[in-house]
Amino acid sequence: MPASLTGVRTPALLIDPARVESNVRAIVAQLGGNAARWRPHVKTAKLGAVMQLMLDGGITRFKCATTLELKALLDVGARDALVSFPHVGANAARIRELAAAHPNARVMALIEGEAHLASWRGSGLGLFLDLNSGMNRTGGTPDLARITTVARAVVAAGCEFRGLHWYDGHMHAFDDRAARDSAAQAGYAILGAIVRGLTATGIAVPEVIVAGTPATSSAAAYAGFAQWPTDVQVSPGTVVYNDTTSLSQLPESWGLRHAVHVLTTVVSHPSPSRFTCDAGHKSVAADAGVPTCDVVGHAEWMPDRPSEEHLPVDVPPGTPLPPIGTQLLLVPRHVCPTVNNFDDAIFMSGTTVDHLERVTARGREAPL
């Protein structure tokens, strides 16, 4: 454990900006060196300082989910941002307010059908139509006639039809990469037929956005995109930091690395083969299941189900327990909500503490 971390209060979020930069370069390389093909979702990045690293790495187009994430993007100078969540009412009004306050930025919103148009009528904003890729979370039916009607309604409502949004996050269910490629690319074939159908009716489709992290390699390998009469982008966000899940889904040859760790301290020895550290689900997210993390350097240790502040870890019988007070590094299973658990992050320069950065887009804006 780096001596520079002695005295750091735990649990603590550690970010290695050099690894972030390396991960950004790795993804751009897999997209033929064209950074414009990547529209990362900043629900993972969360920090304005990391969004700036992405801008510095040539990324110019972004996705976000909340108004606070949008504000953080605009505050660091992003000029092209899609709020890829179907906001309505007061939330939509806040997006319109932020867009008006940043006239040099292209702020766009997401709808799934005509029912959402009331919130955007007369705004002049670009709107993407969200399609249900089979994940059954959001999005309208990928039916050409319906989409044609909605696209024309967007223009009639005084907005710009910017294109289609196809999030296939359910590709994480395929452990076999070939099966995942087949399923994802079958979806892209459906989507491509819709793009060509719209174009044939005189409706231009300026952009299409596909592929969260689980389908990124499937999308990167799909040659069919080159034949579409539109600008196709992929939108993984986890890859700026990575976690145990993303690195199991993406090829090792891409050279992606963990850029985030959680520093924790051993606080208890409740049994001869178990210790507990201070990294419960209020620090390391538990939404992806148990184990919530890996312990760096100890593949044989098995984190058990956490409580709010406690993380029990089982060791093989006869293995000495780490002494109370020992610091350990954890790699999250799901890094996105883990970052959202912290107010601040320690930026590391190798094994040396560099400085502290605020997690600027943590949580949400005030409701009033």
Helices and strands as residue ranges (DSSP letters): G 3-5, E 12-15, H 17-30, G 35-37, H 48-56, E 62-64, H 67-75, E 80-83, H 89-101, E 106-111, G 114-119, E 126-131, H 144-156, E 160-166, G 169-173, H 177-200, E 207-210, G 213-215, H 216-220, G 223-227, E 231-234, G 238-240, H 244-249, G 252-254, E 260-271, E 274-277, E 293-295, E 302-303, E 311-314, E 327-332, H 335-339, E 344-349, E 352-358
